[in-house]
């Protein structure tokens, strides 16, 4: 049996608002580049970063828990004007955070 991948913990937040600005901008750019730039992409990025910032301000550092929080809260977002859904957004946030930490998304290694 394969060993489970250990959880990934982000460094403690020293400036969650700045992290949120980075995430909003980076996610918006990713959304625009992945398919077509759409007006709703800014709203999606803003909502996902809002959830992320709130979780970080509450002391959440576990990447898996952050992704689940974004997934759960994005279920209430109206994606009818978008190519995306809550799973794509949560996965994109995870990938962007892993990239920012220098962690290989494929195998969970540095």
C-alpha positions as CSV (number, residue, x, y, z in Angstrom):
1,X,0.0,0.0,0.0
2,X,1.3,3.4,-0.9
3,X,2.0,5.9,1.8
4,X,-0.5,8.8,2.1
5,X,0.7,12.2,1.1
6,X,1.3,14.3,4.2
7,X,-0.9,17.4,4.8
8,X,0.5,20.6,3.4
9,X,0.5,23.5,5.9
10,X,0.9,27.1,4.9
11,X,3.2,29.4,6.9
12,X,1.2,31.3,9.5
13,X,-0.5,34.3,8.0
14,X,1.3,37.6,8.9
15,X,-0.8,39.7,6.4
16,X,-3.9,37.8,5.3
17,X,-5.3,40.8,3.4
18,X,-2.1,41.0,1.3
19,X,-2.4,37.2,0.6
20,X,-6.0,37.8,-0.5
21,X,-5.0,40.6,-2.9
22,X,-2.4,38.3,-4.4
23,X,-4.8,35.4,-4.6
24,X,-7.5,37.5,-6.2
25,X,-5.2,38.9,-8.8
26,X,-3.5,35.6,-9.6
27,X,-6.8,33.6,-9.7
28,X,-8.4,36.3,-11.9
29,X,-5.4,36.1,-14.3
30,X,-5.6,32.3,-14.3
31,X,-9.3,32.3,-15.0
32,X,-8.9,34.7,-17.9
33,X,-6.0,32.7,-19.4
34,X,-7.5,29.3,-18.9
35,X,-10.5,29.8,-21.2
36,X,-11.9,33.2,-22.2
37,X,-11.7,36.4,-20.3
38,X,-15.2,37.0,-18.8
39,X,-16.6,39.8,-16.6
40,X,-17.6,37.3,-14.0
41,X,-14.0,36.1,-13.5
42,X,-13.3,39.1,-11.3
43,X,-16.3,38.3,-9.1
44,X,-15.3,34.6,-8.8
45,X,-11.7,35.6,-7.9
46,X,-12.9,38.2,-5.4
47,X,-15.3,35.7,-3.7
48,X,-12.7,32.9,-3.5
49,X,-10.1,35.3,-2.0
50,X,-12.6,36.6,0.5
51,X,-13.2,33.1,1.8
52,X,-9.5,32.5,1.8
53,X,-8.7,35.6,3.8
54,X,-11.4,34.9,6.3
55,X,-10.1,31.4,6.9
56,X,-6.5,32.6,7.2
57,X,-7.6,35.3,9.7
58,X,-9.3,32.5,11.7
59,X,-5.9,30.8,11.9
60,X,-6.4,28.1,9.2
61,X,-3.1,27.0,7.7
62,X,-4.0,23.5,6.4
63,X,-4.2,23.6,2.6
64,X,-6.8,20.9,2.5
65,X,-9.1,22.7,4.9
66,X,-8.7,25.9,3.0
67,X,-9.7,24.2,-0.3
68,X,-12.7,22.6,1.3
69,X,-13.8,25.9,2.8
70,X,-13.5,27.6,-0.7
71,X,-15.3,24.6,-2.3
72,X,-18.1,24.7,0.2
73,X,-18.7,28.5,0.1
74,X,-18.4,28.7,-3.6
75,X,-21.3,26.3,-4.0
76,X,-23.5,29.3,-3.3
77,X,-22.0,31.3,-6.1
78,X,-23.9,31.7,-9.4
79,X,-21.7,30.2,-12.0
80,X,-24.3,30.4,-14.8
81,X,-22.3,33.0,-16.6
82,X,-19.0,31.1,-16.4
83,X,-17.3,28.1,-17.8
84,X,-16.2,27.3,-14.2
85,X,-17.7,25.7,-11.1
86,X,-16.8,25.5,-7.5
87,X,-14.5,22.4,-7.9
88,X,-12.5,24.1,-10.6
89,X,-12.0,27.2,-8.5
90,X,-11.0,25.3,-5.3
91,X,-8.6,23.2,-7.4
92,X,-7.1,26.3,-9.1
93,X,-6.6,28.0,-5.7
94,X,-4.8,24.9,-4.4
95,X,-2.6,24.8,-7.5
96,X,-1.8,28.5,-7.3
97,X,-0.9,28.2,-3.6
98,X,1.3,25.1,-4.2
99,X,3.1,26.9,-7.0
100,X,3.7,29.9,-4.7
101,X,5.2,27.5,-2.1
102,X,7.4,25.8,-4.7
103,X,5.7,22.5,-4.2
104,X,5.3,20.1,-7.1
105,X,1.6,19.7,-7.7
106,X,2.1,16.3,-9.3
107,X,3.6,14.4,-6.4
108,X,3.4,16.7,-3.4
109,X,7.1,17.1,-3.1
110,X,9.3,20.2,-2.9
